[in-house]
Amino acid sequence: MGLPSTTLTRVSAVFSLLALVAVAISDFVLTGFWDRNAMATSVVADILVLIVGVAVVNEFLSARARREWRLLSDYALVELGESARHIWVTLAEHVGVGQRESLTLQEMRELVRSPAGKESTRALAHAIANDELKRNSLHKVVADLAESARARLGRWAPVLVETPFHRSVTRFVRLQARLSRLQTVLWEDSLNWKPSYEGSGDTDWIADRVANVIHLGSGIDIELLSSVAHPERWGQPGPQVT
């Protein structure tokens, strides 16, 4: 989604203003020339004034378009942030880290991001990866999450091309890519196919990927949502959460 360019009209306006100043000065030193060419004088002045007017109108339209795009971009960032949050919270609940009914969002975030919490999350994910029934259940959850995240990313990608928070958006893309690969591995496993992807049939890989997606998502949601909650960060790189 491109925004109206004002570079050309700004340059034209500057040259037109300089030309108007030059013409005004020449009116004193070249009075005879302008008196003898009244039509040329009128045409030149009208053209220069028109260019300046076009530049002013273009600036106005560009500013309005940018305000409208900013509103839409904010909404897109919120959508991706909520998607990232839904991914990691759902997976964390599914592997047994805790339930939102008994834990606040911040408490659950601290559980999965603390050193001990990382190890615990991986151990829980490993237990599920080594159980065929639980692994099939995990596949259904991951497939739903991946499909939802893919749809949101595809819907808002054109709007976010020019966002100043490109690093946060890129991290969401990385989250979606890792979730999609996990989905593919679990899908192949559910069909009892011979392994043909990295991680297929490897319960350690599956457990590591689940834990990684949970940890990555628990930081990305903060990055995306805080970019909207703090408008003063526009024009600056988004906050980095490792």
C-alpha positions in Angstrom: 0.0 0.0 0.0 1.9 3.0 -1.3 1.5 6.5 0.0 1.3 9.6 -2.3 4.8 10.9 -3.1 5.4 14.6 -2.5 9.1 14.7 -3.6 8.5 15.8 -7.2 5.9 18.4 -6.3 8.0 19.8 -3.5 11.0 20.2 -5.8 8.8 21.8 -8.4 7.3 24.2 -5.8 10.8 25.2 -4.6 11.9 26.0 -8.2 8.7 27.8 -8.9 9.1 30.0 -5.8 12.6 30.8 -6.8 11.4 31.5 -10.4 8.7 33.8 -9.0 11.3 35.7 -6.9 13.5 36.0 -10.0 10.6 37.3 -12.1 9.7 39.8 -9.4 13.2 41.1 -9.3 13.4 41.2 -13.1 10.3 43.3 -13.2 12.5 46.1 -11.9 15.5 45.5 -14.1 13.8 44.3 -17.2 10.6 46.4 -17.1 10.7 46.9 -20.8 10.8 43.2 -21.7 7.8 42.4 -19.6 5.8 45.4 -20.8 6.4 44.3 -24.4 5.4 40.7 -23.7 2.3 41.0 -21.5 0.9 37.6 -22.6 4.1 35.8 -21.9 4.3 37.5 -18.5 0.8 36.4 -17.7 1.4 32.8 -18.8 4.6 32.4 -16.9 3.2 33.8 -13.7 0.1 31.6 -14.0 2.1 28.5 -14.5 4.4 29.2 -11.6 1.5 29.9 -9.3 -0.3 26.7 -10.5 2.7 24.6 -9.7 2.9 26.0 -6.2 -0.8 25.4 -5.7 -0.5 21.8 -6.9 2.3 21.3 -4.4 0.2 22.6 -1.6 -2.8 20.4 -2.5 -0.5 17.4 -2.9 0.9 18.0 0.6 -2.6 18.2 2.0 -3.7 15.0 0.3 -0.5 13.2 1.3 -1.0 14.2 5.0 -4.6 13.0 5.0 -3.6 9.7 3.3 -0.9 9.2 5.8 -3.2 9.7 8.8 -5.7 7.2 7.3 -2.9 4.7 6.6 -1.6 5.2 10.1 -4.9 4.3 11.6 -5.2 1.2 9.5 -1.5 0.2 10.2 -2.2 0.5 13.9 -5.1 -1.9 13.6 -2.9 -4.3 11.6 -0.2 -4.2 14.3 -2.9 -4.9 17.0 -4.2 -7.9 14.9 -0.7 -9.4 14.6 0.0 -8.7 18.3 -3.2 -10.5 19.3 -2.4 -13.3 17.0 1.1 -13.8 18.5 -0.5 -13.7 22.0 -3.1 -16.3 21.1 -0.4 -18.6 19.6 1.9 -18.7 22.6 -0.9 -18.7 25.3 -2.8 -21.5 23.6 0.3 -23.6 23.2 1.5 -22.9 26.7 -1.9 -24.0 28.0 -2.0 -27.1 25.8 1.4 -28.4 27.0 0.5 -27.8 30.6 2.4 -24.6 31.6 -0.8 -23.3 33.3 -4.3 -22.1 32.6 -5.5 -18.5 32.1 -8.3 -19.2 34.5 -5.8 -19.4 37.4 -2.9 -17.3 36.0 -2.7 -13.7 34.8 -1.2 -13.1 31.5 1.9 -11.6 33.1 2.3 -14.6 35.5 2.1 -17.0 32.5 4.6 -14.9 30.6 7.1 -14.9 33.5 6.7 -18.7 33.7 7.6 -19.3 30.1 10.4 -16.7 29.9 12.3 -17.4 33.1 15.3 -19.7 32.9 13.6 -22.4 34.9 10.4 -21.8 33.0 12.1 -22.5 29.7 13.4 -25.8 30.9 10.0 -26.7 32.3 8.2 -25.8 29.1 10.5 -27.9 27.0 10.1 -30.9 29.4 6.3 -30.5 29.1 6.5 -30.3 25.3 8.8 -33.3 25.2 6.2 -35.4 27.2 3.5 -34.5 24.7 5.8 -35.1 21.7 6.6 -38.7 23.0 2.9 -39.6 23.3 1.2 -40.4 20.0 -2.3 -39.4 21.1 -1.1 -36.2 22.6 1.0 -35.5 19.6 -2.0 -35.8 17.3 -4.0 -33.5 19.6 -1.0 -31.0 19.4 -1.2 -31.2 15.6 -4.8 -30.1 15.6 -4.0 -27.1 17.8 -1.0 -26.1 15.8 -2.9 -26.4 12.5 -5.6 -24.1 13.7 -3.1 -21.6 15.0 -1.0 -21.6 11.9 -4.0 -21.2 9.6 -5.3 -18.2 11.6 -1.9 -16.5 11.8 -1.3 -17.1 8.1 -4.7 -15.5 7.2 -4.0 -12.4 9.3 -0.5 -12.0 8.0 -1.7 -12.3 4.4 -4.5 -9.8 5.0 -2.3 -7.1 6.6 1.1 -7.5 4.8 0.3 -4.9 2.1 -0.6 -2.4 4.8 2.5 -2.9 6.8 5.0 -2.6 4.0 5.9 0.9 5.1 5.5 0.6 8.8 8.5 1.8 10.9 8.1 -1.3 13.1 9.4 -3.6 10.4 11.6 -5.5 12.8 8.6 -6.5 15.0 6.6 -7.5 11.9 9.6 -9.5 10.6 9.8 -11.3 13.9 6.1 -12.2 13.6 6.8 -13.6 10.1 9.5 -15.7 11.7 7.1 -16.9 14.3 4.6 -17.8 11.6 7.2 -19.6 9.6 8.3 -21.7 12.6 4.7 -22.5 13.4 4.0 -23.6 9.8 7.0 -25.9 9.7 5.9 -27.5 13.0 2.5 -27.9 11.5 4.0 -29.7 8.4 6.1 -32.0 10.6 3.1 -32.9 12.8 0.9 -33.4 9.7 3.4 -35.8 8.1 3.6 -37.6 11.4 -0.2 -37.9 11.7 -0.2 -39.7 8.3 2.5 -42.1 9.4 4.6 -41.1 6.4 8.3 -41.7 6.1 10.2 -38.6 7.4 11.0 -36.2 4.6 11.3 -32.9 6.5 13.8 -31.7 9.1 12.2 -32.6 12.4 9.9 -35.3 11.0 9.8 -38.2 13.4 12.1 -36.4 15.8 10.4 -35.9 19.1 13.3 -33.8 20.4 12.9 -31.4 17.5 9.2 -31.2 18.0 9.6 -30.4 21.7 12.2 -27.8 21.0 10.1 -26.1 18.3 7.0 -26.0 20.5 9.0 -24.4 23.4 10.7 -22.0 20.9 7.4 -20.8 19.5 6.0 -20.2 23.0 9.0 -18.2 24.0 9.2 -16.3 20.8 5.5 -15.4 20.8 5.6 -14.3 24.4 8.0 -11.5 23.4 6.6 -10.5 20.0 3.1 -9.7 21.3 4.6 -7.1 23.6 6.6 -5.5 20.7 3.6 -5.3 18.4 1.1 -4.1 20.9 3.4 -1.5 22.5 4.1 0.1 19.1 0.4 1.1 19.0 0.2 1.9 22.7 3.1 4.3 22.5 2.6 6.5 19.4 5.7 8.5 20.1 7.8 5.5 18.9 6.6 6.1 15.3 9.7 6.8 13.3 11.9 4.8 15.6 12.8 1.1 15.7 10.4 -1.0 17.7 11.3 -2.3 21.2 13.3 -5.5 21.1 12.3 -8.3 23.4 14.6 -11.3 23.4 
